[in-house]
Amino acid sequence: MDNGIGKLAFGAGWTILVIGAIASVYIGLRLMLVPAEVGVTGYVFDEGIKHPLRWFIAGGLFTFTTVGGLILVAISGVIQEIEYRNEIRSNSA
């Protein structure tokens, strides 16, 4: 793929996929309803409460980033195919 826009869309799509997966796991494991309270001396007063819907939020984030990333990867494939057909057309003429 020699087209700059195609390369950009492909790279952006895979980047969105990877970052979305990492962020989803992070949110699923770490999202708190009430953050932990730490005193001045470093003593932890309260461990905090994990958000009860954190895995649904993480699943939604994963779904939306997966769809967005795959759309960009598909657009890069379409650009590559159009470029290939134009190259064949110009070589045959």
MDAnalysis code that builds the backbone (N, CA, C; Angstrom):
import MDAnalysis as mda
import numpy as np

u = mda.Universe.empty(279, n_residues=93, atom_resindex=np.repeat(np.arange(93), 3), trajectory=True)
u.add_TopologyAttr("name", ["N", "CA", "C"] * 93)
u.add_TopologyAttr("resid", np.arange(1, 94))
u.add_TopologyAttr("resname", ["MET", "ASP", "ASN", "GLY", "ILE", "GLY", "LYS", "LEU", "ALA", "PHE", "GLY", "ALA", "GLY", "TRP", "THR", "ILE", "LEU", "VAL", "ILE", "GLY", "ALA", "ILE", "ALA", "SER", "VAL", "TYR", "ILE", "GLY", "LEU", "ARG", "LEU", "MET", "LEU", "VAL", "PRO", "ALA", "GLU", "VAL", "GLY", "VAL", "THR", "GLY", "TYR", "VAL", "PHE", "ASP", "GLU", "GLY", "ILE", "LYS", "HIS", "PRO", "LEU", "ARG", "TRP", "PHE", "ILE", "ALA", "GLY", "GLY", "LEU", "PHE", "THR", "PHE", "THR", "THR", "VAL", "GLY", "GLY", "LEU", "ILE", "LEU", "VAL", "ALA", "ILE", "SER", "GLY", "VAL", "ILE", "GLN", "GLU", "ILE", "GLU", "TYR", "ARG", "ASN", "GLU", "ILE", "ARG", "SER", "ASN", "SER", "ALA"])
u.atoms.positions = np.array([
    [0.848, -1.164, 0.000],
    [0.000, 0.000, 0.000],
    [0.900, 1.236, 0.000],
    [0.880, 1.974, -1.092],
    [1.727, 3.152, -1.204],
    [0.989, 4.447, -0.891],
    [-0.316, 4.362, -0.732],
    [-1.121, 5.548, -0.494],
    [-0.994, 5.986, 0.965],
    [-0.714, 7.271, 1.179],
    [-0.545, 7.792, 2.533],
    [-1.820, 7.755, 3.348],
    [-2.955, 8.073, 2.718],
    [-4.227, 8.050, 3.427],
    [-4.580, 6.622, 3.829],
    [-4.321, 5.663, 2.950],
    [-4.595, 4.263, 3.271],
    [-3.754, 3.779, 4.437],
    [-2.469, 4.154, 4.441],
    [-1.588, 3.765, 5.544],
    [-2.037, 4.412, 6.853],
    [-2.433, 5.680, 6.763],
    [-2.888, 6.391, 7.957],
    [-4.151, 5.755, 8.523],
    [-5.114, 5.435, 7.666],
    [-6.355, 4.815, 8.128],
    [-6.089, 3.434, 8.722],
    [-5.205, 2.670, 8.104],
    [-4.877, 1.337, 8.603],
    [-4.203, 1.422, 9.983],
    [-3.214, 2.291, 10.084],
    [-2.514, 2.451, 11.368],
    [-3.418, 2.998, 12.459],
    [-4.256, 3.974, 12.110],
    [-5.169, 4.546, 13.097],
    [-6.196, 3.512, 13.545],
    [-6.665, 2.692, 12.618],
    [-7.634, 1.662, 12.964],
    [-7.070, 0.658, 13.950],
    [-5.867, 0.159, 13.689],
    [-5.258, -0.815, 14.596],
    [-4.879, -0.166, 15.927],
    [-4.480, 1.098, 15.894],
    [-4.165, 1.795, 17.136],
    [-5.407, 1.938, 18.000],
    [-6.524, 2.302, 17.392],
    [-7.781, 2.427, 18.133],
    [-8.199, 1.079, 18.705],
    [-8.020, 0.011, 17.933],
    [-8.365, -1.324, 18.425],
    [-7.541, -1.693, 19.661],
    [-6.249, -1.481, 19.596],
    [-5.371, -1.878, 20.705],
    [-5.612, -1.014, 21.936],
    [-5.675, 0.298, 21.745],
    [-5.890, 1.193, 22.884],
    [-7.264, 0.964, 23.504],
    [-8.270, 0.694, 22.678],
    [-9.603, 0.398, 23.204],
    [-9.631, -0.861, 24.035],
    [-8.910, -1.894, 23.603],
    [-8.863, -3.146, 24.369],
    [-8.152, -2.935, 25.706],
    [-7.040, -2.211, 25.684],
    [-6.297, -1.956, 26.923],
    [-7.120, -1.091, 27.877],
    [-7.759, -0.057, 27.359],
    [-8.578, 0.825, 28.201],
    [-9.777, 0.077, 28.772],
    [-10.351, -0.829, 28.014],
    [-11.495, -1.601, 28.509],
    [-11.109, -2.490, 29.679],
    [-9.981, -3.159, 29.559],
    [-9.520, -4.003, 30.663],
    [-9.202, -3.144, 31.885],
    [-8.562, -2.006, 31.676],
    [-8.232, -1.113, 32.778],
    [-9.498, -0.623, 33.481],
    [-10.496, -0.192, 32.712],
    [-11.741, 0.282, 33.307],
    [-12.453, -0.846, 34.033],
    [-12.467, -2.024, 33.440],
    [-13.119, -3.156, 34.084],
    [-12.494, -3.526, 35.414],
    [-11.212, -3.350, 35.533],
    [-10.527, -3.719, 36.769],
    [-10.437, -2.589, 37.784],
    [-10.415, -1.338, 37.341],
    [-10.064, -0.238, 38.243],
    [-11.135, 0.820, 38.478],
    [-12.266, 0.815, 37.773],
    [-13.251, 1.892, 37.927],
    [-13.888, 1.825, 39.309],
    [-13.816, 2.923, 40.027],
    [-14.338, 2.987, 41.396],
    [-15.546, 3.916, 41.462],
    [-16.498, 3.534, 42.280],
    [-17.651, 4.386, 42.546],
    [-17.260, 5.456, 43.558],
    [-16.559, 5.022, 44.590],
    [-16.037, 5.922, 45.610],
    [-14.524, 5.707, 45.647],
    [-13.746, 6.733, 45.366],
    [-12.288, 6.534, 45.364],
    [-11.755, 6.266, 46.776],
    [-10.611, 5.660, 46.829],
    [-9.972, 5.378, 48.127],
    [-9.565, 6.691, 48.788],
    [-9.709, 6.730, 50.108],
    [-9.321, 7.915, 50.860],
    [-8.017, 7.623, 51.595],
    [-7.037, 8.466, 51.339],
    [-5.726, 8.299, 51.964],
    [-5.435, 9.550, 52.780],
    [-5.019, 9.335, 54.020],
    [-4.704, 10.451, 54.892],
    [-3.353, 11.058, 54.566],
    [-3.005, 12.109, 55.291],
    [-1.743, 12.808, 55.093],
    [-0.558, 11.893, 55.398],
    [-0.716, 10.991, 56.340],
    [0.374, 10.097, 56.730],
    [0.489, 8.890, 55.802],
    [-0.430, 8.744, 54.863],
    [-0.388, 7.615, 53.952],
    [-1.268, 6.461, 54.394],
    [-1.972, 6.628, 55.509],
    [-2.859, 5.585, 56.006],
    [-4.131, 5.552, 55.140],
    [-4.514, 4.377, 54.696],
    [-5.707, 4.229, 53.859],
    [-6.918, 4.083, 54.773],
    [-7.815, 5.074, 54.734],
    [-9.013, 5.040, 55.557],
    [-10.083, 4.132, 54.952],
    [-10.222, 4.208, 53.651],
    [-11.272, 3.445, 52.978],
    [-10.703, 2.922, 51.667],
    [-10.929, 1.660, 51.381],
    [-10.394, 1.058, 50.154],
    [-11.148, 1.512, 48.914],
    [-12.299, 2.081, 49.071],
    [-13.106, 2.487, 47.922],
    [-14.061, 1.372, 47.521],
    [-15.043, 1.724, 46.708],
    [-16.048, 0.760, 46.246],
    [-15.935, 0.667, 44.736],
    [-15.796, -0.553, 44.239],
    [-15.741, -0.730, 42.787],
    [-17.123, -0.487, 42.195],
    [-17.148, 0.152, 41.047],
    [-18.406, 0.460, 40.371],
    [-19.096, -0.841, 39.963],
    [-20.385, -0.997, 40.303],
    [-21.052, -2.267, 40.000],
    [-21.251, -2.522, 38.501],
    [-21.252, -1.493, 37.702],
    [-21.463, -1.653, 36.261],
    [-20.175, -1.452, 35.456],
    [-19.025, -1.607, 36.096],
    [-17.757, -1.320, 35.428],
    [-17.512, -2.226, 34.233],
    [-17.930, -3.484, 34.282],
    [-17.701, -4.386, 33.154],
    [-18.633, -4.075, 31.994],
    [-19.830, -3.559, 32.271],
    [-20.721, -3.128, 31.184],
    [-20.160, -1.884, 30.499],
    [-19.625, -0.968, 31.295],
    [-19.005, 0.233, 30.728],
    [-17.793, -0.153, 29.896],
    [-16.978, -1.065, 30.421],
    [-15.798, -1.527, 29.687],
    [-16.211, -2.254, 28.406],
    [-17.277, -3.041, 28.471],
    [-17.768, -3.731, 27.269],
    [-18.272, -2.760, 26.215],
    [-18.946, -1.717, 26.649],
    [-19.401, -0.693, 25.708],
    [-18.241, 0.025, 25.054],
    [-17.240, 0.371, 25.845],
    [-16.047, 1.013, 25.291],
    [-15.360, 0.100, 24.291],
    [-15.231, -1.183, 24.645],
    [-14.590, -2.138, 23.744],
    [-15.375, -2.283, 22.442],
    [-16.695, -2.328, 22.549],
    [-17.534, -2.451, 21.353],
    [-17.369, -1.243, 20.440],
    [-17.454, -0.059, 20.992],
    [-17.365, 1.148, 20.163],
    [-15.974, 1.332, 19.555],
    [-14.933, 1.039, 20.313],
    [-13.600, 1.189, 19.741],
    [-13.306, 0.105, 18.715],
    [-13.860, -1.095, 18.922],
    [-13.674, -2.160, 17.941],
    [-14.372, -1.812, 16.630],
    [-15.599, -1.327, 16.713],
    [-16.329, -0.951, 15.498],
    [-15.600, 0.189, 14.780],
    [-15.197, 1.207, 15.515],
    [-14.492, 2.332, 14.890],
    [-13.181, 1.922, 14.262],
    [-12.415, 1.097, 14.965],
    [-11.138, 0.641, 14.424],
    [-11.312, -0.226, 13.191],
    [-12.289, -1.128, 13.224],
    [-12.514, -1.991, 12.064],
    [-13.044, -1.217, 10.861],
    [-13.812, -0.168, 11.103],
    [-14.265, 0.675, 9.992],
    [-13.067, 1.349, 9.328],
    [-12.138, 1.841, 10.119],
    [-10.945, 2.469, 9.537],
    [-10.084, 1.460, 8.782],
    [-9.947, 0.244, 9.316],
    [-9.183, -0.784, 8.615],
    [-9.876, -1.142, 7.294],
    [-11.199, -1.215, 7.310],
    [-11.940, -1.510, 6.082],
    [-11.799, -0.385, 5.059],
    [-11.831, 0.848, 5.518],
    [-11.646, 1.982, 4.604],
    [-10.263, 1.914, 3.964],
    [-9.254, 1.539, 4.745],
    [-7.914, 1.430, 4.161],
    [-7.868, 0.318, 3.118],
    [-8.606, -0.768, 3.340],
    [-8.674, -1.836, 2.341],
    [-9.350, -1.382, 1.060],
    [-10.410, -0.592, 1.189],
    [-11.089, -0.060, 0.009],
    [-10.168, 0.884, -0.761],
    [-9.444, 1.717, -0.042],
    [-8.503, 2.634, -0.695],
    [-7.422, 1.842, -1.423],
    [-6.927, 0.785, -0.800],
    [-5.904, -0.045, -1.429],
    [-6.456, -0.707, -2.694],
    [-7.680, -1.202, -2.646],
    [-8.275, -1.852, -3.820],
    [-8.495, -0.856, -4.955],
    [-8.954, 0.336, -4.638],
    [-9.149, 1.367, -5.661],
    [-7.806, 1.737, -6.282],
    [-6.789, 1.876, -5.450],
    [-5.461, 2.203, -5.957],
    [-4.944, 1.087, -6.875],
    [-5.156, -0.158, -6.500],
    [-4.713, -1.304, -7.297],
    [-5.424, -1.335, -8.648],
    [-6.734, -1.103, -8.640],
    [-7.493, -1.109, -9.900],
    [-7.078, 0.040, -10.812],
    [-6.823, 1.196, -10.242],
    [-6.367, 2.331, -11.051],
    [-4.985, 2.060, -11.636],
    [-4.133, 1.372, -10.888],
    [-2.801, 1.037, -11.394],
    [-2.889, 0.045, -12.552],
    [-3.765, -0.957, -12.431],
    [-3.942, -1.926, -13.514],
    [-4.525, -1.247, -14.752],
    [-5.486, -0.370, -14.531],
    [-6.122, 0.350, -15.633],
    [-5.114, 1.227, -16.365],
    [-4.224, 1.893, -15.617],
    [-3.242, 2.787, -16.248],
    [-2.146, 1.972, -16.958],
    [-1.818, 0.783, -16.455],
    [-0.800, -0.059, -17.102],
    [-1.325, -0.717, -18.379],
    [-2.619, -1.030, -18.434],
    [-3.170, -1.673, -19.611],
    [-3.456, -0.692, -20.747],
    [-3.567, 0.569, -20.425],
    [-3.882, 1.555, -21.461],
    [-2.657, 2.090, -22.152],
])
